[in-house]
Amino acid sequence: MVGIANAGVTPAALIADILQVDFYRLQITRRAEGDRPELLSTAPPQVRGQRVLLVDELTTSDETMRLALATLRDVLPLEIRTAACFCRPNGYQPDFHALVTDALIVFPWDRKVIEEGELVVHPTYRGVVEE
């Protein structure tokens, strides 16, 4: 099981725990909205020759998932399947997903952040979700 960090780690770790399989993460980030994804880590060598489920929380464009797939293929896994909690109708369609939607999605682990020592609504969601 490989989760795309940061946000894909939470669902991937949960699935790995339920399935009782090893969990690894692949660090990919977008520095700002609209930036291309950037790889910040290498693929876990432990997946060589293994069947892998690559998990992210949300797929929109195909850029992040395709970067992760290309990176994982470098270590020669036996098979790679993809999964996401949610995907956009016109975005990357993983092998497994829970829901296709264009609606705003606010994940519980992403709703609040710490600012100046206080737990507050994430700036992205201010005015959209309740305090």
C-alpha positions as CSV (number, residue, x, y, z in Angstrom):
1,M,0.0,0.0,0.0
2,V,1.4,3.4,-1.0
3,G,-0.2,6.7,0.0
4,I,0.4,9.9,-1.8
5,A,1.5,12.4,0.9
6,N,0.3,14.4,2.2
7,A,-3.5,14.0,2.1
8,G,-3.5,10.5,0.6
9,V,-1.6,9.1,3.6
10,T,-4.7,9.1,5.9
11,P,-7.0,6.9,3.7
12,A,-4.0,4.7,2.6
13,A,-2.9,4.1,6.1
14,L,-6.4,3.2,7.2
15,I,-6.8,0.8,4.3
16,A,-3.4,-0.8,4.9
17,D,-4.4,-1.3,8.6
18,I,-7.7,-2.9,7.7
19,L,-6.0,-5.2,5.1
20,Q,-3.0,-5.8,7.5
21,V,-0.5,-5.0,4.8
22,D,2.7,-2.8,4.8
23,F,2.2,0.9,4.3
24,Y,4.6,3.3,2.5
25,R,4.2,6.9,1.4
26,L,5.3,8.8,-1.6
27,Q,5.8,12.5,-1.0
28,I,4.4,14.7,-3.8
29,T,3.4,18.3,-3.4
30,R,2.1,21.3,-5.2
31,R,3.6,24.4,-3.7
32,A,0.7,26.6,-4.7
33,E,-2.7,26.1,-6.4
34,G,-2.2,25.5,-10.1
35,D,1.5,24.5,-9.8
36,R,2.6,21.2,-11.3
37,P,3.1,18.4,-8.8
38,E,6.7,17.9,-7.6
39,L,8.2,14.7,-6.3
40,L,9.9,15.0,-2.9
41,S,10.8,11.4,-2.2
42,T,11.8,8.2,-4.0
43,A,9.6,5.2,-4.5
44,P,9.8,2.7,-1.6
45,P,12.1,-0.1,-2.8
46,Q,10.1,-2.6,-0.7
47,V,7.3,-2.7,-3.4
48,R,9.6,-4.3,-6.0
49,G,7.9,-7.4,-7.2
50,Q,4.8,-6.7,-5.1
51,R,1.2,-5.9,-6.0
52,V,0.6,-2.2,-5.0
53,L,-2.4,-0.1,-4.3
54,L,-1.6,3.6,-4.8
55,V,-4.0,5.8,-2.9
56,D,-4.8,9.5,-2.9
57,E,-7.7,11.3,-1.2
58,L,-8.9,13.1,-4.4
59,T,-8.0,12.9,-8.0
60,T,-8.6,16.0,-10.2
61,S,-6.2,16.3,-13.1
62,D,-4.1,13.3,-13.9
63,E,-0.8,15.0,-13.0
64,T,-0.2,13.8,-9.4
65,M,-1.4,10.2,-10.0
66,R,0.6,9.8,-13.2
67,L,3.8,11.2,-11.5
68,A,3.3,8.7,-8.7
69,L,2.7,5.8,-11.1
70,A,5.8,6.6,-13.1
71,T,7.9,6.9,-9.9
72,L,6.6,3.5,-8.6
73,R,7.2,1.8,-11.9
74,D,10.9,2.6,-11.6
75,V,11.1,0.0,-8.7
76,L,9.4,-2.7,-10.8
77,P,6.3,-3.7,-8.8
78,L,4.4,-6.7,-10.0
79,E,1.2,-4.7,-10.5
80,I,-0.1,-1.2,-9.6
81,R,-3.8,-0.3,-9.1
82,T,-5.0,3.1,-8.1
83,A,-7.7,4.3,-5.6
84,A,-9.1,7.5,-4.4
85,C,-11.8,8.5,-1.9
86,F,-13.2,11.0,-4.5
87,C,-12.6,11.9,-8.1
88,R,-13.7,14.7,-10.4
89,P,-15.9,13.8,-13.4
90,N,-13.4,15.1,-15.9
91,G,-10.3,14.2,-13.9
92,Y,-8.2,11.0,-13.5
93,Q,-10.4,8.0,-13.0
94,P,-8.7,5.5,-10.6
95,D,-9.3,1.8,-10.6
96,F,-11.3,2.2,-7.3
97,H,-13.1,5.2,-5.9
98,A,-16.0,6.0,-3.5
99,L,-17.6,9.0,-5.3
100,V,-17.4,11.1,-8.4
101,T,-18.3,14.7,-7.7
102,D,-17.6,18.3,-8.5
103,A,-18.7,19.4,-5.0
104,L,-16.4,21.0,-2.5
105,I,-14.9,18.3,-0.3
106,V,-13.6,19.1,3.1
107,F,-11.8,16.2,4.8
108,P,-11.9,16.0,8.6
109,W,-8.1,15.9,8.8
110,D,-7.9,19.0,6.6
111,R,-10.7,21.2,8.0
112,K,-8.7,22.9,10.8
113,V,-5.1,24.1,11.2
114,I,-3.1,25.6,14.0
115,E,-2.5,29.4,13.6
116,E,-0.7,31.3,16.4
117,G,-1.3,28.4,18.8
118,E,-5.1,28.3,18.0
119,L,-7.0,25.6,16.2
120,V,-8.9,27.5,13.4
121,V,-10.7,26.7,10.2
122,H,-8.3,26.2,7.3
123,P,-7.9,29.5,5.3
124,T,-9.2,27.7,2.2
125,Y,-12.5,26.9,3.8
126,R,-13.1,30.1,5.8
127,G,-16.6,31.5,4.9
128,V,-17.5,28.1,3.4
129,V,-17.7,25.9,6.5
130,E,-18.8,26.7,10.1
131,E,-16.2,27.6,12.7
